[in-house]
């Protein structure tokens, strides 16, 4: 009888945990992995479950973690003249300090039944994983980058100007190697760094963000009727990512919480 009671209690607990996991999936709009489940269970419900138990519950629920989508845009708009490229000053050493290494890149998104194309540019703090600035436009121009940059400077300019030697890391896209972009960085005394050709690991922080974002958003963006709808969905995702999505590797904090924690303790 005691064994049956214990088994019944465990099954009841498992059902409660599964319901919490369903709530987490609804919040994120995708199926996360064990570590993300564990982080959200702890932050949202004060439950400290082991990864083995979470793995078992996922199997019982028939869940498989969504794999981030590969960015099919990569390699389509690279600069052809290597001799003009700036040196790679980061060398995949992203974890220096907050607001020191910023990664920027452009990817595509599409919306509506006709798969209308939009381009997204972001600037990401490689240490805190925050998206500091972004822009979504129908054309891939230096204006796209400028809008994302201006958005970043408007909100985080004071933080960036007080940080020593800020490095902006990009790939060899022609927009990033343009004179306009180089002058933009020089005006603020930022240092430009460019990844090696065809090496996505040199800009891994922003590549990983794009992969996860597309896993979550692309199917839903097919339902957007207008570019304005797609913009609202993109803004909503990035704001939630910065302020609501707890990350295992950030001490189970959100990117913005982690920035405040590292700066104030």
C-alpha positions in Angstrom: 0.0 0.0 0.0 2.8 2.4 0.9 4.5 1.7 -2.5 1.3 2.3 -4.3 0.7 5.5 -2.5 4.2 6.7 -3.3 3.8 5.8 -6.9 0.5 7.6 -7.1 2.0 10.7 -5.5 4.9 10.6 -8.0 2.4 10.3 -10.9 0.4 13.2 -9.6 3.6 15.3 -9.3 4.6 14.4 -12.8 1.2 15.5 -14.1 1.6 18.9 -12.3 5.1 19.3 -13.8 3.8 18.4 -17.3 1.2 21.1 -17.0 3.8 23.6 -16.0 5.9 22.5 -19.0 2.9 23.1 -21.3 2.6 26.6 -19.9 6.3 27.2 -20.6 5.8 26.0 -24.2 2.9 28.4 -24.6 4.9 31.3 -23.3 7.9 30.5 -25.6 5.9 29.4 -28.6 8.3 26.5 -29.2 9.5 23.3 -27.5 12.7 24.1 -25.6 15.4 21.7 -24.5 16.0 20.2 -21.0 18.1 23.1 -19.7 15.6 25.8 -20.8 12.7 23.8 -19.3 14.7 23.5 -16.0 15.5 27.3 -16.0 11.9 28.3 -16.6 10.5 25.8 -14.0 12.8 27.4 -11.5 12.2 31.0 -12.4 8.5 30.8 -12.9 7.4 28.1 -10.5 10.3 27.8 -8.0 10.7 24.1 -9.0 14.2 22.7 -9.1 13.9 19.5 -11.2 16.8 17.5 -12.4 17.5 17.2 -16.1 17.0 13.4 -16.1 13.5 13.8 -14.8 12.7 16.6 -17.3 14.1 14.4 -20.1 11.8 11.5 -18.9 8.8 13.8 -18.8 9.5 15.1 -22.3 9.6 11.6 -23.6 6.3 10.7 -21.9 4.8 13.9 -23.5 6.3 13.0 -26.9 8.3 16.3 -27.0 11.4 16.9 -29.0 13.3 20.2 -28.7 13.0 22.5 -31.7 16.3 22.8 -33.5 17.2 26.4 -34.5 16.8 26.9 -38.3 19.9 27.3 -40.4 20.1 30.7 -42.0 19.7 30.2 -45.7 20.5 33.8 -46.3 24.1 33.3 -45.3 26.7 33.7 -48.0 24.4 35.5 -50.5 25.6 39.0 -50.0 29.3 38.8 -49.1 32.0 41.2 -50.2 34.2 39.9 -53.0 37.3 41.9 -52.2 39.1 40.3 -49.3 41.9 42.9 -49.4 39.5 45.6 -48.2 38.2 43.6 -45.2 39.0 44.8 -41.7 41.0 42.3 -39.4 39.2 39.9 -37.1 40.0 41.4 -33.7 37.6 39.2 -31.7 38.7 35.7 -32.7 35.6 34.1 -31.1 36.6 35.6 -27.7 33.1 37.0 -27.1 32.9 36.8 -23.3 35.0 39.8 -22.2 32.6 42.2 -20.4 29.2 43.9 -21.0 29.1 46.3 -23.8 32.5 45.5 -25.1 31.9 43.1 -28.0 28.8 43.8 -30.1 27.9 41.5 -32.9 25.8 42.7 -35.9 24.4 40.9 -38.9 21.5 40.9 -41.3 19.1 38.1 -42.0 15.8 37.7 -43.9 12.2 37.1 -42.6 9.1 36.7 -44.7 5.4 37.2 -44.1 2.0 36.6 -45.6 0.9 33.9 -48.1 3.1 35.5 -50.8 6.2 35.2 -48.6 6.9 38.9 -48.9 10.6 39.5 -47.9 11.9 41.6 -45.1 15.4 42.1 -43.9 16.3 42.3 -40.2 19.5 43.9 -38.8 20.4 43.5 -35.2 23.2 44.6 -32.8 23.8 42.1 -30.0 25.9 42.4 -26.8 27.9 39.2 -27.0 28.4 39.1 -23.2 24.8 39.8 -21.9 23.1 38.4 -25.1 20.9 41.5 -25.2 19.6 42.8 -28.5 20.5 46.4 -28.2 19.2 47.7 -31.5 17.3 46.3 -34.5 15.6 47.4 -37.8 13.2 45.6 -40.1 13.0 46.9 -43.7 12.0 45.6 -47.2 15.5 46.5 -48.6 18.9 45.4 -47.5 20.8 48.7 -47.5 23.1 50.7 -45.3 19.9 52.5 -44.2 18.8 49.3 -42.6 22.0 49.1 -40.6 21.8 52.8 -39.7 18.3 52.5 -38.3 19.3 49.6 -36.1 22.4 51.4 -35.0 20.5 54.6 -34.2 18.0 52.7 -32.2 20.8 51.1 -30.2 22.5 54.4 -29.6 19.3 56.1 -28.5 18.7 53.6 -25.8 22.2 52.4 -24.9 24.5 55.1 -26.1 25.5 56.3 -22.6 26.4 52.7 -21.6 28.5 52.2 -24.8 30.3 55.5 -24.6 31.4 54.8 -21.0 32.7 51.3 -21.9 36.4 51.1 -22.9 37.2 50.1 -26.5 33.9 48.8 -27.9 34.4 46.4 -30.8 31.7 45.9 -33.4 31.9 42.5 -35.1 30.3 41.7 -38.4 30.6 39.4 -41.4 32.0 40.5 -44.8 28.7 41.7 -46.1 29.2 44.6 -48.4 26.9 46.9 -46.3 29.2 46.3 -43.3 32.4 47.0 -45.4 30.9 50.2 -46.8 32.5 53.6 -46.1 29.3 54.8 -44.6 29.3 52.1 -41.9 33.0 52.5 -41.2 32.5 56.2 -40.7 29.5 55.6 -38.5 31.7 53.6 -36.1 34.6 55.9 -36.3 32.4 58.9 -35.3 31.8 57.2 -31.9 35.4 55.8 -31.6 34.1 52.2 -32.0 36.5 49.6 -33.4 35.4 47.6 -36.4 36.2 43.9 -36.6 35.2 41.5 -39.5 34.9 37.7 -39.3 36.8 35.4 -41.5 35.1 34.6 -44.8 32.5 31.8 -44.7 33.1 31.2 -40.9 29.8 31.6 -39.1 31.4 30.8 -35.7 33.2 34.2 -35.9 29.8 35.8 -35.4 28.1 33.0 -33.5 26.2 35.0 -30.9 24.0 36.7 -33.5 23.8 33.6 -35.7 22.4 31.6 -32.8 19.8 34.4 -32.1 18.6 34.3 -35.7 18.3 30.6 -35.7 16.2 30.5 -32.6 14.1 33.4 -33.7 13.2 31.8 -37.0 12.3 28.6 -35.3 9.7 30.5 -33.3 8.5 33.2 -35.7 8.6 32.2 -39.4 5.6 29.9 -39.3 3.6 32.5 -37.4 4.7 35.3 -39.7 3.0 33.6 -42.6 -0.3 34.7 -41.0 0.7 38.4 -41.0 -1.2 40.4 -43.7 1.0 43.5 -43.7 4.6 44.5 -43.1 3.3 46.5 -40.0 2.0 43.2 -38.6 5.3 41.5 -39.2 7.1 44.5 -37.5 4.9 44.2 -34.4 5.5 40.5 -34.2 9.3 41.0 -34.5 9.3 43.8 -31.9 7.3 41.7 -29.5 9.7 38.7 -29.9 12.8 40.8 -29.3 11.4 42.7 -26.4 10.3 39.4 -24.8 13.7 37.9 -25.5 15.5 40.7 -23.7 13.1 41.0 -20.7 11.3 37.7 -20.2 13.3 34.8 -21.6 15.4 33.3 -18.8 18.7 31.7 -20.1 20.5 28.8 -18.4 23.9 30.2 -19.3 23.1 33.7 -17.8 22.6 32.4 -14.3 19.0 31.7 -15.2 18.4 35.4 -15.7 17.0 37.3 -18.7 19.6 39.1 -20.8 18.6 42.5 -19.4 18.6 41.1 -15.8 22.0 39.7 -16.4 23.3 43.1 -17.6 22.1 44.7 -14.4 23.5 41.9 -12.3 27.0 42.2 -13.8 27.0 46.0 -13.5 25.6 46.2 -9.9 26.0 42.7 -8.4 
